[in-house]
Amino acid sequence: MKAFSIDFRQKIVTAHLVENLSIRKVAAKFSVSKSLVQKLVKQQRVDGNLQPKKPGKPQFSHLKNAEADLRIMVADNPDATLLEFCELFAAKTGNWVSRSAMSACLQKLGLNRKKKQCGVAKLPQKEFKS
């Protein structure tokens, strides 16, 4: 969602501080949430400006540049669970990753971890008479 303009933010804060309207009345007047009015008033008092905050920094994954290591780990340990892969990765690199992150990375690399059912005999199918 796009940030509100500084002019609009200033009108909201002015309505509360100068016109002495309650936060609920200001929120209703400008059709915004009560929490937005509270946030803007607090930001004006603390920071002294109403500039929109920058978005948070992107998340970093230790698995991003470890594709070769993961392929070797999966080849060496084909029956390992996700938790065991996380432990092996932590032992090798010193960086712990969650099971969900490991699962997503393995899927992205196309390393299917589903076990094949070897040695399961096919049962003969019965014929039904109608």
N, C-alpha and C positions, 0 to 999 in steps of 0.2 A: 504494500500500500504506500502511496506517495505521502510524504510528510506535509503537514499543513504549512501554509505560508507564514512568514514571520509577522506580517501585518495582522493576519487572523489571530495568531497566538497573542500578539500584543493587545488586541481588542478583548480577548478572553480575560487576560490578567488585569487589564484596566477596569473591566466591569466588576471584577471581584474586589480589587484593592481600592480603587478610586470611588466607584459608585456604591461601594459597600453592599453589594448583592451577595447573597449566600452562594456557596459553591453549587448547590442543587439548582438554584434559580439561574445561575450563569450557564450551567450545563443544559438546562431546558431552553434557555434563550438562544443559544448557539447550536443546539441539536448535537451536542457532543456528550461523551460520558463524564460522569462525576470524577472518575479517576484521572482523566486527561486534565481537567481543570486543576485538580490537586497537584498533579505532576508539574504542570506549567508554573503554578504559583511557587512551588518549592524550587524549581529550577531558577526562577527569577530571583528568589531570595538568596540561594546558595551560589549560583554561578554569575548572576548579574546579567544574563542574556537569555534569549529565547531561541537560540540557534538549534536546529534539529541535531540530535546526537548521531554520530557515525554508526553504521551497523557493525555488529560484532565481527571479529576476525574469523576467517574460515577455519574449519576443523582440519587438523593434520592427522594423517594415519601413518603409523610406522610400517604398515604393509604396502604402502604405495610403491616403493622402490625395491621390494623384496620378492618379486615374482620368481626369479631364478632360485632363490633359497627355498621358496614354498614348493616349487615343482620337485626339487631334490628331496625335501622332507616328505612329501606325499609318496614319491617313488620308493623311498627307503622304508616308510612306515604305512603301508597301504591299509592296514586295519586299525589305525589310530583314530580315536574319537576327536571331536573338536577341542575338547578341553586338553587332551594330550598334545594336539598340534599347538595350542596356545602355550603350553608349558615348554615344548621343544623350541618354539620361536623365542620365548623369553630366555631360555638357557643359551641359545645361540647369539641373540642380539642384545639381551639385557633390557628389552622393551616388552612390557606385558600388553597384550591386546585382548579384547573381550571375545567370547565365543561367537557372538553375532557378527562382529567385524571379521573374524576369521572365516566364518561361513560365507559372508558376502564376497570376500576376496577370492575364496576358492571357487565360488560359482562364477564370478567374473572371469576367472582364468580358464573356466571350462573343465575344472578338475572335479568330475562327478565322484561323489563319495559313496554312492549307493552300492551296496555289496551285491555281487552276482550270486545267484543261488546255484552253486555247483553241486553236483551229485544228487540232485532231487530227481527221483525217477518219475516219469510221466505215468499216470494211472490210465488204464484203458477206459475209454468212455463207453458208457452203457448205451445200448440202442433201445429206443423207446418205440413200442408198437402203438399205432393209433387205430 
